[in-house]
């Protein structure tokens, strides 16, 4: 069993990999690992002028699919954290999008506009 610190390090490594992928594809990183009173955001990036909240999910074990961990409750929590972030930067009505970067032994997949 992996220790909490090992899991945190793996999570940071996955976020680093996701940020690198986004930068290579023309995104600009605004902030990483943002923590508010009501939630957390892995990456906040810009694609042109569009603000994008990116959730990063890592699964190393075979048979576990990162995309499956994004359920309705997780989406609600992301939306709450995003609203808190937007309020904190004085742009409560800014247009935004939610993306997912899934990382597993098969590679990295970027899913755009996951909030429906």
BATI-281162 format. One line per field, with one value per residue (C-alpha): residue number from 1; residue in three letters; x, y, z. Coordinates in steps of 0.25 Angstrom, whole numbers, padded with zeros to 4 digits. Layout:
! residues N
resi = NUM:...;
resn = ALA:...;
u = X:...;
v = Y:...;
w = Z:...;
This chain:
! residues 116
resi = 1:2:3:4:5:6:7:8:9:10:11:12:13:14:15:16:17:18:19:20:21:22:23:24:25:26:27:28:29:30:31:32:33:34:35:36:37:38:39:40:41:42:43:44:45:46:47:48:49:50:51:52:53:54:55:56:57:58:59:60:61:62:63:64:65:66:67:68:69:70:71:72:73:74:75:76:77:78:79:80:81:82:83:84:85:86:87:88:89:90:91:92:93:94:95:96:97:98:99:100:101:102:103:104:105:106:107:108:109:110:111:112:113:114:115:116;
resn = UNK:UNK:UNK:UNK:UNK:UNK:UNK:UNK:UNK:UNK:UNK:UNK:UNK:UNK:UNK:UNK:UNK:UNK:UNK:UNK:UNK:UNK:UNK:UNK:UNK:UNK:UNK:UNK:UNK:UNK:UNK:UNK:UNK:UNK:UNK:UNK:UNK:UNK:UNK:UNK:UNK:UNK:UNK:UNK:UNK:UNK:UNK:UNK:UNK:UNK:UNK:UNK:UNK:UNK:UNK:UNK:UNK:UNK:UNK:UNK:UNK:UNK:UNK:UNK:UNK:UNK:UNK:UNK:UNK:UNK:UNK:UNK:UNK:UNK:UNK:UNK:UNK:UNK:UNK:UNK:UNK:UNK:UNK:UNK:UNK:UNK:UNK:UNK:UNK:UNK:UNK:UNK:UNK:UNK:UNK:UNK:UNK:UNK:UNK:UNK:UNK:UNK:UNK:UNK:UNK:UNK:UNK:UNK:UNK:UNK:UNK:UNK:UNK:UNK:UNK:UNK;
u = 0000:0005:0007:-0001:0012:0015:0001:0002:0016:0009:-0002:0007:0015:0002:-0002:0012:0010:-0004:0002:0013:0003:-0006:0006:0011:-0003:-0004:-0011:-0005:-0005:-0012:-0011:-0008:-0014:-0024:-0030:-0043:-0052:-0061:-0052:-0040:-0036:-0024:-0021:-0027:-0022:-0025:-0028:-0028:-0037:-0045:-0043:-0042:-0043:-0035:-0037:-0026:-0028:-0017:-0019:-0008:-0014:-0019:-0034:-0036:-0041:-0038:-0051:-0060:-0056:-0063:-0078:-0089:-0084:-0070:-0075:-0084:-0071:-0063:-0074:-0075:-0059:-0060:-0070:-0062:-0050:-0057:-0062:-0048:-0042:-0054:-0060:-0072:-0079:-0067:-0069:-0062:-0060:-0057:-0047:-0042:-0028:-0028:-0014:-0013:-0003:-0009:-0005:-0011:-0025:-0030:-0045:-0051:-0064:-0068:-0078:-0092;
v = 0000:0014:0024:0037:0045:0035:0038:0053:0052:0044:0054:0065:0058:0055:0070:0074:0064:0070:0084:0081:0075:0087:0097:0089:0090:0105:0107:0117:0112:0122:0115:0101:0094:0105:0103:0110:0109:0100:0092:0090:0092:0084:0094:0107:0110:0119:0114:0128:0136:0125:0121:0106:0098:0085:0073:0063:0048:0038:0023:0013:0000:-0008:-0009:0005:0016:0030:0035:0027:0035:0047:0045:0055:0058:0061:0070:0078:0080:0085:0095:0100:0102:0109:0119:0121:0123:0133:0141:0142:0148:0157:0151:0143:0144:0140:0129:0116:0102:0089:0079:0066:0060:0045:0038:0023:0012:0014:0029:0043:0047:0061:0062:0076:0081:0070:0078:0076;
w = 0000:-0004:0007:0007:0003:-0008:-0014:-0012:-0020:-0031:-0032:-0033:-0044:-0051:-0050:-0055:-0067:-0070:-0069:-0079:-0089:-0088:-0090:-0102:-0108:-0106:-0093:-0082:-0068:-0059:-0046:-0040:-0028:-0024:-0011:-0006:0006:-0002:-0011:-0020:-0034:-0040:-0052:-0056:-0070:-0082:-0096:-0103:-0095:-0090:-0075:-0074:-0060:-0062:-0053:-0054:-0051:-0050:-0049:-0049:-0046:-0057:-0059:-0053:-0063:-0058:-0066:-0057:-0045:-0050:-0045:-0042:-0028:-0033:-0044:-0034:-0025:-0037:-0041:-0026:-0026:-0039:-0035:-0022:-0031:-0040:-0029:-0022:-0035:-0037:-0049:-0045:-0058:-0067:-0077:-0074:-0078:-0070:-0076:-0071:-0073:-0070:-0068:-0067:-0073:-0086:-0087:-0085:-0091:-0091:-0090:-0093:-0088:-0078:-0071:-0077;
